Amino acid sequence: MRFLYSPAIGAEYPELVSGAVLVTGITTDVPVAMVASAVARHTAVAEERLADGAEGEFAEIQAWRRAFTRMGVKPTQYRNAAEALLRRYRKERSLPSVHPLVDLCNAISVAYAIPVGVFDTACITGPLEVRHAVGDEMFVSFSGGTEHPEPGEVIFADASGRAHARRWTHRQSGHSVVRDTTASALIVSEGLHDSAPADVGKLIATVAAELTEIWKVTPTTVTLTPTDGPVDLAE
């Protein structure tokens, strides 16, 4: 699985730090109690942070709001995934249950206030690149509808011209969403705040440790910046 950033993204967002995890052996047949315990541990961290102020005050979220503004997107209309989850958690004190892997990654995302995307690798053709959209890429929404990203919008795109995420970390595609049949997944987390180099590394290590504990697998991990060039994660 090859993952990379276009040179333009590296030039425009030199502060970006990314982490990726490739994991094989994912099933839904895992101990429910173990997943619930992990989710509870991580949401407790979010609970503690939210007690001191709303998510919009977090440095991690503020950095993504600035990036969305630079991208030409209104950040309070199209919130990055971590902010949307934190906002929901603050109001409901719970997160939606979708799939054990997604539930775990969502909980880790709110703990670190950093977006975490989870993609079914079987649905990705060739390398997955974070780049500016041309505008003719195909994006499938969760409802099954087809959209085309705006030209210049930051997307996750594969070699077939399919967009797997729109507005960068705002919304993933229903095409590569993790489902009961998913066996292999690429997990990507990205930070733009000052302490992102340390925080993203910790987040990726946390994801890997939880995967090893719950699914008894050995994931492949990497941290990178946009100027590092393509990275190949072996299954």
Secondary structure, DSSP 8 states (H G I E B T S, - for coil): -EEEE-HHHHHH-TT-EEEEEEEE---S-S-HHHHHHHHHHHHHHHHHHHTTS-GGGSHHHHHHHHHHHHTT--TTTS--HHHHHHHHHHHHSS-----HHHHHHHHHHHHHT--EEEEEGGG--S-EEEEE--S--BEE-TTS-EE---TT-EEEE-TTSBEEEETTTTEE-STT---TT--EEEEEEEE-STTHHHHHHHHHHHHHHHHHHHH----EEEEE-GGG--EE---
